Amino acid sequence: MMEIIPLANQNIIGLSIDGKIEISDIEKIKNLVGERLKSQPKLRVYVEVKSFQGISVEALWEDLKFGLGHLKYFDKKAVVCDAAWVNKLTIASNKIFSNMTHIEAKCFSWSEKDQALEWIITDTPRTQVA
């Protein structure tokens, strides 16, 4: 299940993951992103992963279709989670996609939650390699 975390900054999509992600969760996020893009040129994502019990095939497919088509609208992603595999996945995706998407992603532990929020709010444009 994915819930929206209300944040004051309208350019930041806050999400809490606790359990299995279903197509209804992805639809909820798609609608929110669409609404925010009406007033924000770039968005950021702040995610708290409490527990992750998988994602349905339908949700994964919809997330991939939507995500790949909207990568240019995002510039930062903060993930708060103590699971080592999530940290490794975040680091790997940052390395793989950094030159293609210019999205900077960082993983923070639960004890660093305040730092994650500060980092996602702070304007630190990524240096782009020509």
N, C-alpha and C positions, 0 to 999 in steps of 0.2 A: 504494500500500500504506500502511496505517495501522497503527502499532504503539503499544502502551500504554507510557507512560513512568511507571515507578513513582515515586511521590512520598509523602513521609511523611504529609502532610495528607490524611486520608480524604475531605475535602470538595472536593478538587481532582482532576479527571480530567486526566491528562497524556497528550498525544498527539503522535506524530511522524508527519508525512506525507512520504513519499518515493516519488513515482510516481503511479500511477493508483489511485483509490479505487473499490473494488468492493463489492458487496452484503455479502460476508462481513466486510468491515471495519466496515460499519454495524451488522451483527448483533452483532459483538464489543462495540462501544461501547454499543449498546442494553442488552446484558446487564450490562455494568459499571455503567451509570447505574442500572439497576433494583436492582442489589445495593447500591450506595452510598446510594440513597434510602431504604433500609430503616433506616439509622442516621443519616442526615444530612438536615436539613430543606432546606438549600440547597446547591447545588454550584457549583463554579467550573471553568473550562476553561483549561488551559495547552496551547498548540499550537506545535510547532516545525515549520515548513514548510521542509524541505530542498529538495524539488522537487515540483512539482505538474504532473502530466501528464493531468489531467482526472478525471472521475468518470463511471461507467457510468450509463445512464438508470435502471436498476433501483435503484442505490445512491442516486442523487439523489432519486428518488421516495420511497424508504424513509426517507431522512434528513429530507426535508421533512415527511412525515407524523409521524414520531417527534418531530422538533424542535419543530414548531408545537404539538404536544400537551404538550410538557414545558417550554416557555419559563419558566413560573412557578417552576420549581425551580432556575433559574440566576440568579446576580447579577453575575458578572464573567467576562471572557474576555481572556486575554493571548495575542497571536499574535507569534511570533518568526520574522521573515522579512526578507530584504533585497529582495524583489521589490516594486517600486513599486506595481504594480496591487493587490497584497494589502493594502498599507497604505491605499491609496485606498478599497478595498472595505470594510475594517474601519471607517474613519472614516465612510463613507457609511452603513453599516448601523447604526453607533452613533447617528447623527443621526436616521435614519428610525425605528428601533425603540425609542429611549430612552424615550419617553413611554408606549409601549405595554407594554414588557416590563420596564423598569427593569434591564436588563442593561448594565453598563458594559464596553465593549470598548476595548482599546488595542493598538496594534501597536508592536513593538520590533524594532530591527535585531539581527543576531547579536552585535554588539559590546555590546549592551545586555541580553544574556540574563540576567545576574545581577539587573539591575533589574526585568526582567519577572517573574522568580520572586519577588523581594521584593514587588513590587506585587500579584501574585495571592494571596500569602499574607496580606498586611496587611489587617486589617479597616478598610475605609474605606467605610461605607455611603453610597450615592448619595443626594444630596439630591433629594427628590421634589417636584415642583411641583404644588400643589393646583389 
